Amino acid sequence: MIDIDILVESAGWPEEAKLHDLSVRAIAAAWQQLDGGEQPESELSLVFTDDAAIRELNNDWRDKDKPTNVLSFPAFALKPGGRPGPMLGDIVIARETVAREAVDEEKPFDHHLTHLIIHGFLHLVGYDHVTEAEAEEMEGLERKILERLAIPDPYALSVIDDQSD
């Protein structure tokens, strides 16, 4: 089972219990799509923060002095399809950016947040979107995972900023 530790660092997020339920559902659907077997004994952290905090992380780790929606910090480098160890890593998500994007893209907040959790999780398990082929593979997986959750294709109307994670 993948244990999800949640830290809510800023105001404005839904209650922690709701964030936990949404996260568990998203990660379970992602794992089912990727592996189809029992979840590994592993742990990941989800940090729900604000634009100011994620801007600082984005600047420190990626030399991009701007807020972004999601950042992923894998504990260990994995190749797609690799089995994770006991610690997957951290996913950090900024509330203001997620809320603004959801409004701009006319999506329910929970759908967009679920997509970003899945996007961050895919990075933790070795997927990326640096090349066009990688982006197509990762977006295809996101679409299939979100379909499992009855969430419409997020790329039908818009594209996540390629610099977001």
Backbone torsions as a table, in degrees:
resi	resn	phi	psi	omega
1	MET	NA	135.7	176.1
2	ILE	-85.3	116.9	179.3
3	ASP	-86.2	129.1	-177.9
4	ILE	-111.2	116.0	174.6
5	ASP	-94.4	130.9	-177.5
6	ILE	-116.0	133.8	174.1
7	LEU	-127.2	120.7	176.5
8	VAL	-102.0	110.4	-174.3
9	GLU	-95.7	-14.6	-175.1
10	SER	-139.4	163.2	-179.4
11	ALA	-76.0	161.2	173.8
12	GLY	98.5	-12.7	178.2
13	TRP	-77.6	155.1	171.1
14	PRO	-59.2	167.9	178.9
15	GLU	-57.6	149.7	-176.9
16	GLU	-57.3	-38.0	179.4
17	ALA	-61.1	-40.5	178.3
18	LYS	-67.5	-42.4	177.7
19	LEU	-61.4	-40.3	179.6
20	HIS	-64.2	-48.1	-179.6
21	ASP	-60.5	-45.0	179.0
22	LEU	-62.0	-41.9	-179.0
23	SER	-67.2	-44.9	179.4
24	VAL	-60.1	-44.0	-179.9
25	ARG	-63.3	-44.5	-179.5
26	ALA	-64.5	-46.6	-178.0
27	ILE	-67.5	-40.2	178.3
28	ALA	-61.9	-43.6	178.9
29	ALA	-64.5	-40.1	178.8
30	ALA	-63.8	-46.2	-179.0
31	TRP	-63.9	-41.6	179.3
32	GLN	-60.1	-42.6	179.4
33	GLN	-66.6	-39.1	-175.9
34	LEU	-75.6	-44.7	-169.3
35	ASP	-118.8	-38.3	-179.1
36	GLY	78.3	-6.7	-179.4
37	GLY	-106.0	-168.3	-179.9
38	GLU	-66.3	140.4	178.3
39	GLN	-62.5	143.4	177.8
40	PRO	-72.4	161.1	172.9
41	GLU	-77.6	99.4	-175.3
42	SER	-151.5	169.4	-177.4
43	GLU	-137.7	145.8	171.3
44	LEU	-141.1	157.5	178.3
45	SER	-113.9	137.3	173.9
46	LEU	-116.4	121.9	179.6
47	VAL	-111.2	120.0	178.8
48	PHE	-101.8	108.0	-171.3
49	THR	-127.1	-157.6	-179.1
50	ASP	-124.0	176.8	-177.5
51	ASP	-61.8	-38.2	-178.2
52	ALA	-62.6	-45.3	-178.3
53	ALA	-68.6	-42.4	-178.5
54	ILE	-72.0	-30.1	175.7
55	ARG	-61.8	-42.6	178.8
56	GLU	-63.2	-45.1	177.2
57	LEU	-62.5	-43.5	-179.6
58	ASN	-61.8	-38.6	178.1
59	ASN	-70.5	-45.0	-178.4
60	ASP	-65.6	-41.1	-172.6
61	TRP	-98.2	-23.7	-174.4
62	ARG	-128.1	3.8	-177.8
63	ASP	54.2	36.9	177.1
64	LYS	-121.6	105.6	-175.2
65	ASP	-85.5	66.8	177.6
66	LYS	-158.5	154.5	175.5
67	PRO	-71.1	160.4	177.8
68	THR	-143.4	172.4	-176.6
69	ASN	-82.7	-43.6	-175.8
70	VAL	-145.3	141.0	171.7
71	LEU	-127.5	142.1	177.8
72	SER	-120.6	139.1	179.6
73	PHE	-128.3	88.9	179.8
74	PRO	-63.4	139.6	176.5
75	ALA	-71.3	-35.8	179.8
76	PHE	-140.6	146.1	177.3
77	ALA	-70.7	126.5	175.9
78	LEU	-121.5	151.0	169.5
79	LYS	-94.2	149.1	177.5
80	PRO	-50.6	131.9	-179.2
81	GLY	91.7	-8.8	179.0
82	GLY	-73.3	151.8	178.5
83	ARG	-83.5	126.8	180.0
84	PRO	-71.6	154.0	174.6
85	GLY	-85.4	-160.4	-175.9
86	PRO	-68.9	-21.1	179.1
87	MET	-129.5	122.1	178.2
88	LEU	-82.7	-45.3	-178.2
89	GLY	140.0	-157.8	-174.7
90	ASP	-124.0	144.2	171.7
91	ILE	-122.5	128.5	-179.3
92	VAL	-119.2	130.8	-175.8
93	ILE	-129.4	135.8	-177.7
94	ALA	-101.5	122.2	-175.1
95	ARG	-60.8	-49.6	-175.8
96	GLU	-60.5	-42.2	-179.8
97	THR	-67.0	-42.9	178.6
98	VAL	-61.2	-45.5	-179.2
99	ALA	-64.0	-43.8	-179.9
100	ARG	-63.3	-45.2	179.2
101	GLU	-63.6	-41.0	179.6
102	ALA	-61.2	-43.0	178.4
103	VAL	-66.1	-49.1	-178.2
104	ASP	-59.3	-36.1	-176.2
105	GLU	-96.3	3.7	178.2
106	GLU	54.0	49.1	179.0
107	LYS	-119.1	148.3	171.8
108	PRO	-61.6	139.9	179.7
109	PHE	-51.9	-47.2	-177.4
110	ASP	-62.4	-35.8	178.0
111	HIS	-66.0	-45.2	-179.2
112	HIS	-66.2	-42.8	178.1
113	LEU	-61.1	-43.7	177.8
114	THR	-59.0	-43.9	178.3
115	HIS	-59.1	-44.2	-177.9
116	LEU	-69.1	-34.6	174.8
117	ILE	-62.9	-44.5	178.4
118	ILE	-63.6	-44.2	179.1
119	HIS	-57.9	-48.4	178.6
120	GLY	-62.8	-40.4	178.8
121	PHE	-62.5	-42.4	179.1
122	LEU	-60.5	-36.3	174.9
123	HIS	-63.8	-39.5	-179.4
124	LEU	-64.3	-28.6	-178.5
125	VAL	-102.2	21.6	167.1
126	GLY	103.2	-1.5	-179.4
127	TYR	-88.5	151.8	179.4
128	ASP	-149.2	177.5	-179.9
129	HIS	-140.0	39.7	179.2
130	VAL	-72.4	-45.7	178.5
131	THR	-98.4	163.9	179.3
132	GLU	-61.9	-40.2	179.4
133	ALA	-64.1	-43.1	177.6
134	GLU	-62.9	-41.9	-179.4
135	ALA	-63.3	-42.6	178.9
136	GLU	-62.8	-42.4	179.1
137	GLU	-64.3	-46.1	-177.4
138	MET	-66.8	-44.2	178.5
139	GLU	-63.5	-37.8	176.8
140	GLY	-61.7	-43.0	176.9
141	LEU	-63.1	-44.3	179.3
142	GLU	-58.6	-44.4	179.8
143	ARG	-59.8	-45.7	-178.7
144	LYS	-65.2	-41.1	-179.6
145	ILE	-66.0	-45.4	179.8
146	LEU	-65.3	-34.3	176.1
147	GLU	-61.5	-38.4	176.0
148	ARG	-57.8	-29.3	-177.0
149	LEU	-98.3	8.2	-179.1
150	ALA	59.9	37.1	176.6
151	ILE	-108.4	128.5	-177.8
152	PRO	-59.3	155.8	178.8
153	ASP	-55.7	115.3	-178.0
154	PRO	-72.1	-17.9	-178.4
155	TYR	-91.2	-4.7	178.9
156	ALA	-67.9	-31.4	-177.5
157	LEU	-110.2	-25.6	-175.5
158	SER	-157.9	177.8	178.8
159	VAL	-128.8	137.8	173.5
160	ILE	-65.4	136.9	177.8
161	ASP	-51.7	123.3	-178.5
162	ASP	-59.8	-18.2	179.6
163	GLN	-96.0	9.8	-171.5
164	SER	-74.3	-26.8	-176.3
165	ASP	-123.6	NA	NA
